[in-house]
């Protein structure tokens, strides 16, 4: 399993965007140091109170120059034509691929806030088709030396993408999916799926992952398959020294959840393509036990709690966890990143390297003794019988 640190640079009232961005840089550097596989942020425009990351394509190259190992995932780049022309996305991605030495990945989506869609005059009834066409343009541009496209939203004559990137066949691509229909579409296209963010529970999540696997197996693909199941823990991950401390801080994250899900309900009324988002209307966001334990939207607790909660996702066959680590004071975020990196990630990356307590080791030694003595006795008996046989033949 891969672990992806996700932040949207949430900036508290009274703070400044300048200082929050400098904090975010420090958080990414620490995440690389303690073992996170990747960093990602969403593309959010004119957001209120939850996100400041309107230009990830500017932020990432700066971070790429400061890091060596950690990868960068666009979570997600918006593909309505009025926000991003798909050919520009392909050009930027190839450029980032070069600058990062092959450490960039692309997630695509169509937007999930009325604030952004209305600001860019995007029709909620048209952006789904624009996303699908845009994704096809991107893949053709990255995969074919000379490509062209004719569709409802794009009409591109034969051209060749400049520059060409590093990764083969091209950087990993994912699609944001919130409904059974969209996760099936991602699988049929042969791209990864980013699932989650709706707090509908592990049963819903398991069903979405099952649909992806079944559709992937039954589809015929034009491009190289990049099958990955990414699960977004959108409410937040907070790892603290004690469970009580972690839960206390996590309560502050519910305000962000309430704000973001309110946008979901508004969108669900604007277009049938967004109708599925209305399911959050029936959730009780004040039910702390459900939200923190069963919604699949949070990982909260001390390191042992976090290990147990990550294991729940691992048991579902998740390939990567996208964990939002944001919305709290910088000091607390740094502590959470460090604790998770030191004590949780190794349990899934290299469990044999995790130092166990002397009591655990001694208990295993005691438990292994009967089998050892039985083997020893059998060996000794066999040796004695062999000696008797040898003496009788002399």
N, C-alpha and C positions, 0 to 999 in steps of 0.2 A: 504494500500500500504506500502511495505517495502522500505527503502532507504539504498542503498549500496554505500559506499564510495570506489571508485576504484582508485588506483594509481599504476604506474609502476616505481616509483622512478626515473623519468626523471631527469638527471643530466646535468646542464648547463656547457659549456666549462669554464675552470678556477676553477670550483668547484671540490670537491673530492667525490668519492662514499661513503667513510666513513662518511663524514658530511651529505651527502644527506640521507643516511639510518637513521642516528640519527634524522634528521628532520622528516623523515617519521614516525618514532616511536612516536614522539610528536604529529604528525597529527592524528594518529590512536587513541591515548589516548584522545585527544580533541574530536574526533568524537564520542567516547563512551560517554564522559561526556555530550555532547549536544544532544544526542538522535538518532544518526545513528544506524540502526539495524545491519549492518554488514560491514566488510571490505573485499576487495578482490583485488587480483592482478593477472596479467597474468603470464604465464611462457614464458619468452622471452630469446632466446639464441643468443649470438653474435650480439646483436642489435646495430645499429648505430644511436645515437642522440635522441632516443625516449624512451628507456626502459632499466632498469638495473636489473630487477627482474628475474634472471635466476633460483633461487632456493626458490620458495615460501614455500616448505616443510621444509626449514630451518628457514625462517623468521617467519612463523606462530607460531610455538611452543614458540619462544621467546616472541612474542606479547601475546600469550595466557596466559603466566605466569604473564604478567603485567596488564591484564584486567579481568573483572568479568562478563560482560553482553554481549558485542558485539560479533557477530558471525563472522566466517571466511569462505569465499567462494573462492575456487580455480577457477579463471576466465581467462584461463582454463588450466587444465593439458593436456599436449599433449600426444596422444596415438599412434603415429607411434612406431612400435616395437623397432626401433633403438634409440628412445629417452627415452621411458618409457615402461618397461614391465608391462602389466596390473596387474599381481599378486603383483608386488612391489607397484603399486598405491593403491591397496586394503589394503595391509599391512600398508602403511604409513597413509592412511585415518583412519583406525581403531585405530592406535596409536594416531593420532591427536584427534580423537573423545574422547579417554580416557583423554588425557592431558588437553583438553579444557572443560571437563565435558559436552560433548555433544553439542559443539558450532561450528562444522565444517560442510561444505557442499562441494560438488564436481561438478565442471563443467568440461566437457571434450571437446576436439577439436582435429584437425589434423594438425594445423599449418597454418599460413597465411603469412609467409615471405620466400622468396627464400634463404635469408641469413641462416636461421636456418635449413631448409630442406636440403640444399646442404651440410652444415657443418656436418650434421649427416648422410649424404648419404641416405636420404629418397626419395623414388620415389613418385612424386605427383599423379601418376596413381594408386598407391597401398595403400596410407595412408587412404583413405576413408574406404576401406574394413578392414584395420587394426584397425581403430577406432571402427567400429561396433563390430568386434570380441572382441576387448579389453573391450568394455563396457559390453558385455555379460559375459566375464570372471570376471570382477569386481562385477557384480550383483550376479552371482552364488557364488562367494567366500564370499560375505557379507551375502547372504540370506540363503544359504544351509550349514549345519554343515559339511557335506562331499560333495565335488563337484568335477567335472571333466569337461574337454572340449576337443573336437576334431574339428579342423577347418583348414583352409588353413594356417593361421599364428600362431595359438597356438594349442599345443597338450599337455594337462596337465592331468596326471593320477589322480585317486582319491586322494584327499588331504583335509585337514581341515585347515582353516585360523587361524593363531595365530599372534597377539592377536585378541580377539573379541571386537568390539566397544560397545558403550553405547546406541546410538539412535536406536529406533525401527521403522520399520524393519532394517533400516540402514540410514546413513546420506542422506539428499536430494541430488539428482543427476540431473544435467542439461546437455544439449548438445548445443554447439554453432551452430547456424543455420543462414545461409545467403541467402538461396534460398527457394522457395516454396517446393521443393523436400525434403530438409533437415528438414524444420520445420514440414512437414508432417511425416517424419520418426521419429522425436522426440516424436510426439504425439502418433504414433502407438506403440512405445516402452514403452509409459507410463512414460517418464521422462520429466522434465521441458525443456523449450526452452529459449535460450538466443538469442534474436533477436536484430538487429540494427547494427550500425557501418558502414553503407554504404551510408548514407546521401542522400537517395533516396526519402525522404519526408514522410509525415504522411499517404498519401494514400497507399504507398507501405507497410508501417508498419501495417496499419489497415488490409490490405489484408493478411499479414503473420499471424497475430493474429487470423483472421477468419479461415484460413486454419488449424491452430493448433486446435482450438475449434472443428471444424467439424470432423477432423481426430480422435481426442481424443474420441469423442462421438461414432464414428463408429467402433472403434477398440476393439479387444479382447486382454486382457493383461495377461501375465504369472505371472508377479511380481506385488507387491502392487503399485498402481498408485501414482506418485508424480507429479501431474500436476501443473506447475507454469509457468507463462509467465513473463520472465525477459526481460526488454528492456535496451540495452546498449546505453547510451548517450556518445558516444565515442569521440566526438569532445571536450567536456568539459562542466563542470558546473562551473560558476563563479558568486558568489553573492557578491555584493558590496553595499556600502551605497547609491550610486546613479547609475542610469542607464548608464550615460555617463562614469563613472569610470569603470564599469563592462565591457562595450563594448570596451573601450580602452585597457584593459588588455586582453580581449578575442581575440583581433586581433593577439596577439602573438601566440595563439594556432593554427592558421591556418597553420603555418609552419609544425607542427607535422602532421596535417591532410594531407597536400600535400605529405609529406614523406611516410606516411603509405599507402595512396591510390596508390602511384606509385608502391608499392610492389604488390598491388592487380592486377594492370594491367599486370604486368610481369607474375604473377601466372596464370592469365586467359588464357595466350597463351601456357602454358606448359601442361595442361591437361584439358580434357572436364569436369572433376569433379570440376574444378575451373572456368569454363567459365563464370558463372554468375557474378563473381567479375569484369568482364570487363565493367559492366554497369556504373561504376564511370567515365569512360572515357568521357562521355557526360555531366558531371556536370561542372558548372562554379564555381570553388572554390573561385574566386575573387568576386563573388556576395555576398556581406556581408549580405544584407537583407535576401536572401534565406538561407544562411548558418546558421545564428543565429536565424531565426524565423521559417523557414519552412522545413529545412532538417531533422529534428528530431534528429540531432546530437549534439545540444547544448541547455543548459539552462543558460541564461545570463541576468543579470539585477539587479535591487534592489530587496529587499524581496518581494514586491508586484508583480513585474514582474515575479519572480521565481514561486510564488504561481500560477499565471495565466498559466504559461508554464507547470508546473507539472499537473495542472488540465486538460490540453489537453491530457496528457498521461492517466490520471485517467479515463477520459471519454471513452477511448478505452478499458478499462478493464484490464489494466496492473497490475500485481501482485507486481512487484518490479522494481524500477529504479536503474540501475547500472551506477553511474555517475563518470566519470573520473575527478578527481580534482588533477591536476598535471600540469607540464610544466610552472609554474610561480614561482616567488620568494617565499620562505617559508613563509615569513610574510604575503603575499597576500593570500596564500592558507589557512593559519590559520584563517585569517579574514573571508574568504569565508565559511569555515567549520562552524565557530561560528555563523555567520549571518544566514546561511541556517538552522542550527540546532535550533537556538532560535526562528526564525520568520517564517520559512516555514514548517518544519516538524510538528510542533504542529497543524497547520491548517488542516492537514490530519489525524493526530493521535488522537487528542483530541480537536476539535474545540471549545467545550463548555468552555474549560479552558483558551482560549485566551482572554485576557482583551481587552474590546472594549472601544472606546472613550466615554466620557460623552455625547457628541452630539448624537451619535448613539443610546445609551440607552434611552435618553430623547425622541428622535424621535419615538422609538418603544413604549415607554410609552404613548405618545400622540396618536399614531395610535391605541393603544389598548383601549383607553378610551370609544369610542362610544359603542363597544360591551359590555364593563363592565357596562355602564350606562343602556343599554337596558336590560341586565340581572338583574340589580338591580331593575329597574322599574317593570319588570315582577314578580320578587320575592315579591316586596312590594305590588303590586296589588293582587297577589295570597294570601298574608297574610291578606290583608284587607277583601277580600271576605270570607276567612275562618273565620275571626272574626265575620262578619255579620251572617254567618250560625250558628255559635256557640251561639250567643246571641239570635237568634230566636228559638232555641230549648230548652232554659231554661224555 
